[in-house]
Amino acid sequence: MNLFDFTGKVVVVTGASSGLGADAARAYAAYGADVALLARRKERLETIADEIEGTGKNAIAVQCDISKEESIKSAVEAVLACYGKIDILLNNAGIAFAGSVEDMTTRQWDMAMDVNVKGIFLMCKYVVPHMKTRKYGRIVNIASVNAVIADKDEALVRHAYNASKNAVVGLTTGMAASLAKHGITVNALGPGLFETEMTADTLFKTESFLQMYNSLCPTSRPGRQGELNGPILFLSSDAVTYTTGQFILVDGGMALV
Ligand SMILES: NC(=O)c1ccc[n+]([C@@H]2O[C@H](COP(=O)([O-])OP(=O)(O)OC[C@H]3O[C@@H](n4cnc5c(N)ncnc54)[C@H](OP(=O)(O)O)[C@@H]3O)[C@@H](O)[C@H]2O)c1
């Protein structure tokens, strides 16, 4: 038995229109899964779905704003109508912006919480009952190394992001404990720095930040495209029948120093 053969598995990936989510969707398909790509930018999703279908695998693009309950409800219904089941949920969609408690607006705080935390709660609210019925599920939540480490440089302070990603870890722990008896594992990943739309115009444009990051990070570099896929596939696979509630950092060792 190949534990990493995803043939016949249906995977929902949120935030699949770019960056780490798009990469993960391609990786799931490459390992045999049927994928549903969720995000707001429909054209981007369709382009990636077409690319995946070109490799002979099944992919659908489903427009969804994960901060809105109705949008999630219809997206989950659309996936079930198409594939008939959901085996794996990758809660990857997220937003990040700079701001401290003194200068951030209440609206910015709410936005971070709505997308990064409430979005995961709502996706799970509609997917978990289905997984419970089938007594099978793999849920992987993308948190961040910034759940457990933070920046002190004023330009890089992201208090809402820190709080929201720490909440993702707490939600993972709680859900893992109560869903284990239903055959559902819930784990979280904490990526370090990866170049994506989220970071390209901010962190990667700041030469001094990159130099500082590289000098501190034990691996002396940011993560490369595809380096999150292995941990994502592992936590989504049948290799994790007895691994749940874990928060694994994929940060080149950054949090160690
Ligand atoms: N890149 C890093 O260094 C890094 C480090 C640690 C953690 N992470 C986490 O990794 C995840 C992916 O980020 P990324 O780096 O790949 O950034 P990205 O390229 O900006 O991707 C973010 C994704 O989230 C989606 N999204 C944002 N708001 C949404 C909403 N309201 N509804 C539905 N989808 C929404 C975006 O799609 P639409 O705009 O099309 O909706 C996009 O597909 C995030 O949770 C992020 O916090 C990233």
The ligand as an SDF file (V2000), in Angstrom:
LIG
                    3D

 48 52  0  0  0  0  0  0  0  0999 V2000
    4.0950   33.2310    2.1330 N   0  0  0  0  0  0  0  0  0  0  0  0
    4.5300   33.1350    3.3730 C   0  0  0  0  0  0  0  0  0  0  0  0
    5.6870   33.4920    3.6850 O   0  0  0  0  0  0  0  0  0  0  0  0
    3.6390   32.5530    4.4370 C   0  0  0  0  0  0  0  0  0  0  0  0
    4.2100   32.3040    5.6940 C   0  0  0  0  0  0  0  0  0  0  0  0
    3.4190   31.7750    6.7000 C   0  0  0  0  0  0  0  0  0  0  0  0
    2.0900   31.4830    6.4590 C   0  0  0  0  0  0  0  0  0  0  0  0
    1.5680   31.7410    5.2290 N   0  0  0  0  0  0  0  0  0  0  0  0
    0.1550   31.4290    5.0420 C   0  0  0  0  0  0  0  0  0  0  0  0
   -0.0090   30.6390    3.8930 O   0  0  0  0  0  0  0  0  0  0  0  0
   -1.3210   30.8350    3.3660 C   0  0  0  0  0  0  0  0  0  0  0  0
   -1.2240   31.0990    1.8720 C   0  0  0  0  0  0  0  0  0  0  0  0
   -0.5750   32.3500    1.6790 O   0  0  0  0  0  0  0  0  0  0  0  0
    0.3490   32.6670    0.4140 P   0  0  0  0  0  0  0  0  0  0  0  0
    1.6720   33.0180    0.9450 O   0  0  0  0  0  0  0  0  0  0  0  0
    0.2400   31.6020   -0.6000 O   0  0  0  0  0  0  0  0  0  0  0  0
   -0.2960   34.0370   -0.0700 O   0  0  0  0  0  0  0  0  0  0  0  0
   -1.1470   34.4150   -1.3560 P   0  0  0  0  0  0  0  0  0  0  0  0
   -0.4460   34.0350   -2.5970 O   0  0  0  0  0  0  0  0  0  0  0  0
   -1.5070   35.8510   -1.1340 O   0  0  0  0  0  0  0  0  0  0  0  0
   -2.4390   33.5050   -1.2270 O   0  0  0  0  0  0  0  0  0  0  0  0
   -3.5050   33.8040   -0.3810 C   0  0  0  0  0  0  0  0  0  0  0  0
   -4.7150   33.0530   -0.8890 C   0  0  0  0  0  0  0  0  0  0  0  0
   -5.8060   33.2940    0.0120 O   0  0  0  0  0  0  0  0  0  0  0  0
   -6.9480   33.6290   -0.7590 C   0  0  0  0  0  0  0  0  0  0  0  0
   -7.8600   34.4740   -0.0180 N   0  0  0  0  0  0  0  0  0  0  0  0
   -7.5930   35.6310    0.6360 C   0  0  0  0  0  0  0  0  0  0  0  0
   -8.7240   36.1450    1.1470 N   0  0  0  0  0  0  0  0  0  0  0  0
   -9.7400   35.2750    0.8180 C   0  0  0  0  0  0  0  0  0  0  0  0
  -11.1330   35.2510    1.0450 C   0  0  0  0  0  0  0  0  0  0  0  0
  -11.7720   36.2300    1.7170 N   0  0  0  0  0  0  0  0  0  0  0  0
  -11.8410   34.2220    0.5440 N   0  0  0  0  0  0  0  0  0  0  0  0
  -11.2370   33.2330   -0.1370 C   0  0  0  0  0  0  0  0  0  0  0  0
   -9.9180   33.1970   -0.3890 N   0  0  0  0  0  0  0  0  0  0  0  0
   -9.1820   34.2180    0.0870 C   0  0  0  0  0  0  0  0  0  0  0  0
   -6.4050   34.3270   -1.9920 C   0  0  0  0  0  0  0  0  0  0  0  0
   -7.3030   34.1830   -3.0820 O   0  0  0  0  0  0  0  0  0  0  0  0
   -8.2720   35.3190   -3.6740 P   0  0  0  0  0  0  0  0  0  0  0  0
   -7.5680   36.6370   -3.4800 O   0  0  0  0  0  0  0  0  0  0  0  0
   -8.4250   34.9200   -5.0950 O   0  0  0  0  0  0  0  0  0  0  0  0
   -9.5340   35.1870   -2.9000 O   0  0  0  0  0  0  0  0  0  0  0  0
   -5.1530   33.5220   -2.2710 C   0  0  0  0  0  0  0  0  0  0  0  0
   -5.4540   32.3860   -3.0500 O   0  0  0  0  0  0  0  0  0  0  0  0
   -1.9330   31.9800    4.1800 C   0  0  0  0  0  0  0  0  0  0  0  0
   -2.7910   31.4510    5.1610 O   0  0  0  0  0  0  0  0  0  0  0  0
   -0.7330   32.6280    4.8170 C   0  0  0  0  0  0  0  0  0  0  0  0
   -1.0530   33.3060    6.0110 O   0  0  0  0  0  0  0  0  0  0  0  0
    2.2980   32.2660    4.2220 C   0  0  0  0  0  0  0  0  0  0  0  0
  1  2  1  0
  2  3  2  0
  2  4  1  0
  4  5  1  0
  4 48  2  0
  5  6  2  0
  6  7  1  0
  7  8  2  0
  8  9  1  0
  8 48  1  0
  9 10  1  0
  9 46  1  0
 10 11  1  0
 11 12  1  0
 11 44  1  0
 12 13  1  0
 13 14  1  0
 14 15  2  0
 14 16  1  0
 14 17  1  0
 17 18  1  0
 18 19  2  0
 18 20  1  0
 18 21  1  0
 21 22  1  0
 22 23  1  0
 23 24  1  0
 23 42  1  0
 24 25  1  0
 25 26  1  0
 25 36  1  0
 26 27  1  0
 26 35  1  0
 27 28  2  0
 28 29  1  0
 29 30  1  0
 29 35  2  0
 30 31  1  0
 30 32  2  0
 32 33  1  0
 33 34  2  0
 34 35  1  0
 36 37  1  0
 36 42  1  0
 37 38  1  0
 38 39  2  0
 38 40  1  0
 38 41  1  0
 42 43  1  0
 44 45  1  0
 44 46  1  0
 46 47  1  0
M  CHG  2   8   1  16  -1
M  END
$$$$
